[in-house]
Every structure is written in C-alpha cells, then in structure tokens.
Amino acid sequence: MAQVALLTSFITDAGYGQLDEAVLAACEDGLRRLVNTAPAHDELKFDEDLLSNLALVINEHDRQLREVRLQVLVEASELLEKRLATAASARDLFSSRRRSLF
C-alpha cells in the first residue's frame, strides 16, 4: 500500500494527478501513523478514514497506469526504488512528503 501511495504521489507531482492533494496527504499521513504505531509482531489495524483514502488512491493509481505516458511511470518507479534503497525502515518511506520527478 505504501508503494502505491508513493507512486501515485510522485506521478501526481509530475503533473498527472486528478486526486485532491488533501487525500494524498491524508493517506500518506495515515500510513505513516500506522507504521509508527504498529506493534512489531501484531496485525496492522487500518482505520476507516485510511481505508477510504487508500481506496481513492488505488483507483487514481489505476487510472494513472492506463493514461499516463510510460516515461513518467518509469521515472516514478525509479524514484520509488531510490527511496526504498535509502530508507532504513518502512518508517522512513514517508520522510519527506512532497517530491518532484523533474
């Protein structure tokens, strides 16, 4: 879920998003809180607001995959790979919210 949220955000930052910025921010904040408060060996508990926002983000990501130029998708994926490579833990994935592909 975190990867989809980040990819959607990166593609939106590149100018190819139709989802309200507040929804992306709320989704990323909800995922950050979930990761930061999750017990080490227990099930994750998604609250209703986060689930609603995730559904919107997933639908937007699906639209982006169908309609956005491949080069933009590749650049977003490369940016995600860099973020994953430098993140010490899942908590670091959302360390800085807004990024730009260009």
GIMO-V976641 format. One record per residue. N is the residue number from 0. PHI is phi in radians with two decimals (NA if undefined). Layout:
BEGIN
<<N PHI> <N PHI>>
END
This chain:
BEGIN
<<0 NA> <1 -1.08> <2 -1.15> <3 -1.11> <4 -1.08> <5 -1.18> <6 -1.03> <7 -1.06> <8 -1.14> <9 -1.06> <10 -1.17> <11 -1.11> <12 -1.06> <13 -1.38> <14 1.74> <15 -2.09> <16 -2.01> <17 -2.07> <18 -1.57> <19 -1.01> <20 -0.94> <21 -1.11> <22 -1.19> <23 -1.06> <24 -1.12> <25 -1.13> <26 -1.14> <27 -1.11> <28 -1.11> <29 -1.11> <30 -1.16> <31 -1.07> <32 -1.08> <33 -1.04> <34 -1.19> <35 -1.23> <36 -1.86> <37 -1.24> <38 -1.13> <39 -1.06> <40 -2.18> <41 -2.14> <42 -1.25> <43 -1.39> <44 -1.97> <45 -1.54> <46 -1.39> <47 -1.06> <48 -1.09> <49 -1.12> <50 -1.08> <51 -1.10> <52 -1.16> <53 -1.08> <54 -1.06> <55 -1.14> <56 -1.17> <57 -1.10> <58 -1.11> <59 -1.15> <60 -1.10> <61 -1.05> <62 -1.10> <63 -1.05> <64 -1.08> <65 -1.40> <66 -2.01> <67 -1.60> <68 -0.97> <69 -1.02> <70 -1.03> <71 -1.16> <72 -1.12> <73 -1.12> <74 -1.10> <75 -1.13> <76 -1.13> <77 -1.13> <78 -1.10> <79 -1.09> <80 -1.04> <81 -1.10> <82 -1.11> <83 -1.12> <84 -1.20> <85 -1.65> <86 -1.33> <87 -1.27> <88 -2.68> <89 -1.06> <90 -1.13> <91 -1.43> <92 -1.06> <93 -1.84> <94 -1.09> <95 -2.19> <96 -1.18> <97 -1.69> <98 -2.31> <99 -2.25> <100 -1.39> <101 -2.09>>
END
